[in-house]
């Protein structure tokens, strides 16, 4: 059964049940439907009828899932999680056989038997669904649903780990394609950039065009089975200095910089687009590939840095008022996050050093073995160092609410990256400039 036939079959079933790619018909599972799905899943897990039957069955299963409402999807996933895991009796027998065979010539065969027994029937179901022409995207979206349920229903966790492992293999960086996105890219793709931008909202088409001008670059990773869906994308500004304000970078009225004179590349936004790929890491590979491409196209580039948010700073400060007080701040985090103080120049000057001290301590000290801040964990784990804190670098309502308007430059120095990664992984060392370390020690 070739892919075009399966695709037409899948779309025909979607149409018959009233499904479009954007919407799904609400239809909670009845007891009869649940039993029917159980039988379909069992047949799929057992691989009855050969490849053609298996793929047709996967079409029906996928269409059935798409037409369910939220409660129905939860029950569908619970059914797979609870009834299609490894058989405990088979696992126990295989484990006993392996223990008895340890140290004997039969150990390796017994190990293979234990692996077979541990293999879940859920894997076969996922494999059949993945074989659909739209199967990869279907499973990515299915996991996005699963992640919404798993905190309240821990019995789904094993299924989630299995699906995450499969997606990690299917989305290995070796399978991904790096592409530059320009103003001439398809309109549907540009619309997705606007929708998926997670760091600095794209407010209009003119805003997007500014971000794709000649002094800017935008790169994304794509999967061959999801050719029109960027998985992660990064926005880059080509400049001649370390950027200290996102407002300046995003200013549509600012003159276009001559990219041929640029010696600095500023990564100012990195957005993951697929919630279902949470835990599947390829952001570090994206930065390395982009740096290679930029160095090839612009040999003058010497400095590679980010202008990054501190998205959890205000939340951390609210939960640790002692840290706020220790930094010399006499205003509580709620007041600081509201941002009214920014309109009073004298008050803003008085708050500047204490807030920079609070941010420096947050980056260098908050958290146990790893930084509290997720963005810091990402960049430090990839070998960057904390280079500079920037005062009132993001004065948007979101920037003030999340980090009191502060932003940070992470600097990637090629000769230091490997040592920084090893020090971070082995001992949790957080590489930082002398200036940032001094700010962490500042006493009012």
Secondary structure as GFF3:
##gff-version 3
##sequence-region A 1 444
A	DSSP	alpha_helix	3	16	.	.	.	ID=ss1
A	DSSP	alpha_helix	31	46	.	.	.	ID=ss2
A	DSSP	alpha_helix	50	66	.	.	.	ID=ss3
A	DSSP	alpha_helix	70	83	.	.	.	ID=ss4
A	DSSP	alpha_helix	88	101	.	.	.	ID=ss5
A	DSSP	alpha_helix	107	118	.	.	.	ID=ss6
A	DSSP	alpha_helix	121	130	.	.	.	ID=ss7
A	DSSP	alpha_helix	135	150	.	.	.	ID=ss8
A	DSSP	three_ten_helix	154	156	.	.	.	ID=ss9
A	DSSP	alpha_helix	157	170	.	.	.	ID=ss10
A	DSSP	three_ten_helix	173	175	.	.	.	ID=ss11
A	DSSP	beta_strand	176	180	.	.	.	ID=ss12
A	DSSP	alpha_helix	187	196	.	.	.	ID=ss13
A	DSSP	alpha_helix	205	211	.	.	.	ID=ss14
A	DSSP	beta_strand	216	223	.	.	.	ID=ss15
A	DSSP	beta_strand	232	239	.	.	.	ID=ss16
A	DSSP	alpha_helix	246	249	.	.	.	ID=ss17
A	DSSP	three_ten_helix	259	261	.	.	.	ID=ss18
A	DSSP	beta_strand	264	272	.	.	.	ID=ss19
A	DSSP	three_ten_helix	275	277	.	.	.	ID=ss20
A	DSSP	alpha_helix	283	297	.	.	.	ID=ss21
A	DSSP	beta_strand	303	306	.	.	.	ID=ss22
A	DSSP	beta_strand	308	309	.	.	.	ID=ss23
A	DSSP	alpha_helix	313	319	.	.	.	ID=ss24
A	DSSP	alpha_helix	321	326	.	.	.	ID=ss25
A	DSSP	alpha_helix	333	338	.	.	.	ID=ss26
A	DSSP	three_ten_helix	340	343	.	.	.	ID=ss27
A	DSSP	alpha_helix	345	365	.	.	.	ID=ss28
A	DSSP	alpha_helix	374	381	.	.	.	ID=ss29
A	DSSP	beta_strand	385	390	.	.	.	ID=ss30
A	DSSP	alpha_helix	397	403	.	.	.	ID=ss31
A	DSSP	beta_strand	407	412	.	.	.	ID=ss32
A	DSSP	alpha_helix	414	427	.	.	.	ID=ss33
A	DSSP	alpha_helix	434	441	.	.	.	ID=ss34
###
